[in-house]
Amino acid sequence: MIERKFDVSKLSGRRKIAKLLTEFIRDNNVSKVKTMLKKYNLKQRYMIISLKVNGCPLFFAASDAGNVSLVNYFLDQCDANIEQRGTYAGIKCTPLWIAALRNHFYVVVTLAKRGADINTQASSGKSAVSISCRNAKIVRFLVQQGANVDLTDSRGRTSLMCSTEHLIICRRLLSLGANVNRIDHKGQDALHFAIKRGQLKTVDLFVRHGINLTRKDNNGTTHLEFAAIHNKPDIIEFLISTNQYGREAIISAYELLGSQFAMDYHLTYNAEQVKIWWFRAIQMRHEDTSEAPITKNLPSYQRLVTTIIGEEFTSVDNLNEISHNANAMWTQGLLVQSRILGPRHPTTIKSLMRKICFHIKRCEFHESIQLLYCLLSFCKHFSDPLQNDILDVIETFTSILMHTILTNNTSTHHLSPIFHCFINYVCSHVIPYLKKQGTTISNQKVPDLERLLIEILDLLELILNYPLDELHTKEFESSLAELISHRPRGMNQISLLQLSIQMYHPLNVVEMLLKCGADVNSIDNEGNTAIHYAILYPSQYQTEILSCLLQFGCHVDIVNNNGYSALEYLQLCKLVSNPLKYCTLQCICARTIRKHNVNYRLVLSKELVYFVDKHG
């Protein structure tokens, strides 16, 4: 290899040359490429073919085009870098990788025999073997050359997992030593992928090659349950025929399968299909065998669900009574899923959210509120109570709820329980979750927490527009006080009081927050207090809010990080005629210390130094 030192800027019109050569390569015009490069020396040719046009160097483009002659020419006459990466569909990959993707067998052979990395992986993590799985010839050659057939991508997926739609390729990979029991980052193996894609023959192949049929993925789902969740009756029956599953596991699979048909009622609902699988499960539970009848064991969280949305069916007669009601059958499907899969399972969460959104869009608030209670009661089982899909449901719920109440003047008796439910959610689940996380994760979740706080403030405003009796008022204020006591913060460390002013909520919201314990002098990361926010975000309620903040003892002379206090503005508005009325003795002392440049930093405590700093 030559020493590559050449000032490419000295090449006249080098970009134009590279672009022109790229066009020749696309047209497979080898003679024009060689003629144009012939007038340059080896170093210059190397620099030209190394230039990238649309993210791809010329050598990469030749491999992409499948031109073996040009690949050899660039290696022999231009000293091309055999591993120089180009860009394809936003990912970076080597010439051998792109040749494998394009099914250019002879380019793959040429590059491999000339020293290219046969285990090369793109920036997505996929290997050349994995990306060429539809071409048995390339796969066989790469493996024969020593490629790792079980190399995983960034998600832990192997070539076998990516090939389950192609039975012949799977057979080839297994014959070449692929491990059928490798799992990805979700704990899923190749059989999971074959089930999801409905490939019964591939499922049979993996079973015959010793796949572990008792394995559970990271969500605790067996292959049998996985087939039921993805609505694959033929695969379920095949897996049952392997005799690897007990009676209870088979019953659960039938119940889950019926639930999938039930919950798609507004798309493909078929009551008879639902009843077929649920009747089969009931029959198996009560059939006369040497084994004891299998009853539905309800875990603690499921008892809460049944209390809220109803009991699960227990008999054929019970099922026949509700089978004509598609909505009731959908609810039964939810009960089945939450009992078998558990509250943390993504399928359970997704199904619950789908039904909540369905009822919200139909303005069926009683049903949607019941399901919302279930969802939030499950949150103690969630790994992340601030995940976006939960927040999306909450935002949609409150938005449609408020719109319906305001436009139709409907009953508001359910507003207070929803408000308590949201606050309990934040105090019992969100705040403890954030405290357990590291600083980095907690900071990343601040925007999500702010989204939730905004929904609570909007609901607070709506509630305050309607009269509450004395009992409900005390409960309401107690719940709000609990939230404020946790001092939740949004973006830029904005407090709940500051957020209400920033979101232009009316005076009664600000007053209620202050009455329930909000700190009127709490500051954000820029040193702004609530009174700074009232000035920065003027609304039609500005004068009343400023007066309210003054009544609750705000310090008018606190200076933010930009050196501004609210005092001058308040005097200009004639809201403050005597500043001393709103200043404490400590404030006066702090300003005096700063005015006379007294050296206080080495004398006062850290807290007092901060206090003095804010009054200068």
Disulfide bonds with the S-S distance in Angstrom:
none
